[in-house]
């Protein structure tokens, strides 16, 4: 079974528990911290990947490191250690966030531009795409990419809206090449 399918199963279980207990926001905050720690702490990863240590030793470390998190988060981490799936924790967090955002009508967008967008420009993009995609809110992550020459490229989930000068020039070049054949 692929890791993304397994990660989604853990995320769905955690999401359903959080929805039932009405603590999705708290779980989101905790999971973001967990993801950050797993992403940036190499010694934790090495400890958890050590085959000489028992699951109980690893779970004891998790209980000590994450002693302030909810029972749901802690139990999920311990279960993932038992099932030897702790290596996909970042994917689980990403899937959880995706489900939470979808349930609340929120989408994440990467907006590529030549320069940093102003707040007004971000607001215009948010309003236009929120209507187009029938969502409540669009969160924008502005990425400066001088190679696009001008215009915008917007990625929301698996959809890409490309209005960059670079892409328009490539299309024009393709039309000219095919017209000459």
N, C-alpha and C positions, 0 to 999 in steps of 0.2 A: 504494500500500500504506500502511495506517495506521501511524503512528509506534509505537503499542503493539505491533503485530505485528513490526515491525523490531526494536524494543528487546528483545522476547522472544527473537528469533533470536540476537542477540548474547549475551544472557544465557544461553541454553541452551548455546551453544558454549563460553562461558567456564566454565559450571558443569560441563560434561562434561570439559573439560580439567583443571579443579581436582579433580574426582572421580578422574580417572585418575591424577593425580599426588599425591593425598591431601593437598592443601593448601587445602581449601575455607575453613578458618578464617582462614588468612593472607590469602586473596583477599578474604574478607569484610571484614577489618580495613582492607585497602588500599582497597577500593572505597568504604567509608564515608568515608575520608579524601578520596578523589577527589571523591565527591559533595559533601562539605562545601566543598571548595575551589571547585568549579564553582558551587555555590549562592551562595557569599559573595564571590567575587572577580570583580567586574564588569570589571576591567581585563583579566583573562584571557579572559573571554567576548568582550569587544570585539576583542581581538587575534585570537582564533580565528575570529571572524565577518568580519574584514576581507578583502574580496575582492581587494585589491591584493597580499596576501601569498601566496606560493606554499605548497603543501602541505608542501614540505620545510622552509620556515621555521617553519611551525606545528609540525611534528613535532619540530624541534630544540628549540623552547620546551618541548614536552611532555617530551622526554627530559631537559631540564635541571630542570624543575619536579618531575618524578616519577622522579628518578634512583634512589631507594631501593626502588622497587616491583619486584615480580617481573616476569620476562620476559613472562608471560602477560598481566598487566594492561597493561604498556607496549605490547605488540603490539596489544592490543585498542584502546587509545586511538589508536594510530597508524593502524590500519586504519579506524577511525571517521573520522579526519581525511581519509584518502584517499577514502573513500566519501561524504564531506560529511555525516556523521551525528553529529558530535560534540555537536550540540545536544540529542540524546536521551540523553546519558550518565546523567542522573539516573534516567530511566525504566529504563535497562539495569540500574543498580545495584538499583533497587527490585525488578525481576523476578528478578534473581540471588538477592537475599535471600529473596524469596518461595519460590523453588525450594529453596534451602538449608534453610529452616525446614520446608518441607513434607517434605523427605527425612528430616529429623531428628525429625519429629512435633511440631514447634513451631508454634504459631499466635500471632498478634499480636491483641490486643483493645484497643479504645478503650472505656473505661468512663466514662460520664458520670454524675456524681453532684452533689448539692447542696454537698457539702463534700469535703475531701480524705479518702480512705479510709485506715483504719488498715492496718497490715501484716496483722493477723489477718483483717480483712474481705477484703483482696486475696487472701489464701491460701484463704479459703472459696470465693470466686468462681473462683479458679484450679482448685481441686479439683473443684467442681461441673461446670464447663464442660469441663474436660479429660476427665472421664468421659463426659459427654453427647456430646462431639464425637470421642471415641476418639482423642485425641492424648496425647502424653507431657507436654507443657508448654504452658501458656498464659502469654504475657508480657502484662502489663497496663500500659496507659498511661492513668492516671487523669486525666480532664478535668473540672474543676469548672465546673458550669453551673447557677447559681441559678435559671434560668428553668424548670427541670423540676419545681420545687416539692418533690419528694421521690421516693424510689425510685431505680431505676437504668435506664440505657439502655446496652446492650452491643452493640458492633459488632465482629464477627469476620469479616473478609473482606467478603463481600457480604451476610451475614446480620445482621439487627438483632433483638435481643431487647429489647423495650420494656416495662418495668414501672414507668414513671414515673407520678406522680400527674397530671401535665399530660395525658398520653395517656389515662389512665383517665377524667378529667373530660371530655375531648373525645368519647370513646366514649359516655359517659352522655348528653351533650348531644345527640349524633346520634340515640340511641335515643329520647329524649324528643321531639325534633323530628319524627322519622318516625312515632312513635306518635300524635301529634296531627293527622296528615294524614288 
